[in-house]
């Protein structure tokens, strides 16, 4: 932790600002990244729902006369919808963690930067 604080102080000195300001920026950035991930997850989930609605409408229109082409389209639609839904859950979980606890991700960013040198 002392190493992290020394890094923040060094970075702040180079930028000509207080260390608290640098840390505050990193915390805000963690919230922004988390919110962005939540937005992407929402869009993926929305697309998965739209795909499922389209599949249901296609099935209603065919009157139980499903051809091979329609069946293939339905199978691909289900596969794509499930993949998007799983990706949505994974992305939303990491985004939600960043929004709930941005200080952790700010410190993690600092430690990753120190370890990467």
N, C-alpha and C positions, 0 to 999 in steps of 0.2 A: 504494500500500500504506500509505503514511503517513496518507492520508486515511481509509482503512479503520480503522486503529488509533485515529485521533483520534475517529472515530465510535463505536467500541467503548468508548473511555474516557468519552466524553460520555454514552452510554447507560448505562454502568455507574454514573456519578456520579448520574444522575437516579434510578436504581433503588436506589442506596445499596449497591451490591455491587462486587466487584472485576471488572475487565475480563476476567480469565481465567474467571470464573464465567459471564459472558454468553456468551463464546465457547464454553465447554463446553456450555451449554444449546443453542446453535445447532447444535453438532455432534451432540448427542443427538437433536435434532429432525430433523436430516437422516437419521439412522439410522431413526427411527420412520417418517418419510414413505416411505423406501425400503422398509422392511418391509411397510408398508401396501400399497404398489404391488405388491410381490411377491405378497401375499395376494390382491389383486384379480385379478392376472394368473393365479394358480393357479385361482381360481374360474371365470374365463372359459374357461380351458383345460379344466377339468373339465366344464363345461356343453357345450363343443364335443364332448368325448368321449362324453358321455351322448347327445347328439343323434345321433352316428354309430352308437352301439349301437342306438338306437331305429330308425334307418333300416334297419340290417341285419336286425333282428327283423321289421320290417314286410315287407321283401322276402322273407324266408323264409316268412312266413305267406301271402303272396299266391300262391305256387306259380307264379310267372311270369305271373300274370294281373293286370297293373297297369292300373288304370283311370285316367282323366284326373285324378280327385281325388287318388288316391294318388300319381301322378306329380308333380302340383303340390306336394303336401306334401313329397315327397322333395327336389324342387328347392329349395324354400324352406328345408328343413332343412339342405341342403348349403350354401346361400348364408349362412345365419345361422351355421352352424358354422365356415365359413372366415373370416367377418368376426370372429367371436369369437376364433379362433385367431390371426389377424393382430394384433388389438388386444392379445391376451395377450402376444405377443412384443414389441410396442412398449412396453407398460407395464412388462413384466419387465425390459427392457433399461435403462430409466431408473431403475427401482427398485434394480436390482442395482448400478448405478453409484453411487447414493446410499449404499448400504450399504457398498460397498467403499471409497469415498473421501469420507466425510462432511465432512472438512475443506474440500474444494473447494466443496461446496454451502453450508457455513456462510459462507465468504468471499464466495461469489457472492451470498448473501442480503444480506450487509452492503453489498457494492458496488451491488447493485440498489436498496437503500434509499437509499444516498447519491445515486445517479444519478437517482432518482425525485423528489428534492426540488427 
